């Protein structure tokens, strides 16, 4: 159970990082365009 929790936490962090990167990149392109 503990290992499964770690996998879920890691996946959550990856999704958060990807969302932050996508939102910042899209905002930069829209502002720069």
C-alpha positions in Angstrom: 0.0 0.0 0.0 2.8 2.4 0.8 4.5 1.8 -2.5 1.2 2.4 -4.3 0.8 5.7 -2.4 4.3 6.7 -3.5 3.5 6.0 -7.2 0.3 8.1 -6.9 2.2 10.9 -5.3 4.9 10.8 -8.0 2.3 10.8 -10.7 0.5 13.8 -9.1 3.8 15.7 -9.0 4.5 15.0 -12.6 1.0 16.1 -13.6 1.4 19.3 -11.5 4.7 20.1 -13.1 3.4 19.4 -16.6 0.3 21.6 -16.0 2.4 24.5 -14.6 4.8 24.2 -17.6 2.0 24.2 -20.1 0.2 27.1 -18.5 3.4 29.3 -18.2 4.4 28.4 -21.8 1.0 29.2 -23.2 0.8 32.5 -21.3 4.3 33.5 -22.5 3.4 32.8 -26.2 0.1 34.6 -26.0 1.7 37.7 -24.4 4.7 37.6 -26.8 2.6 37.1 -29.9 
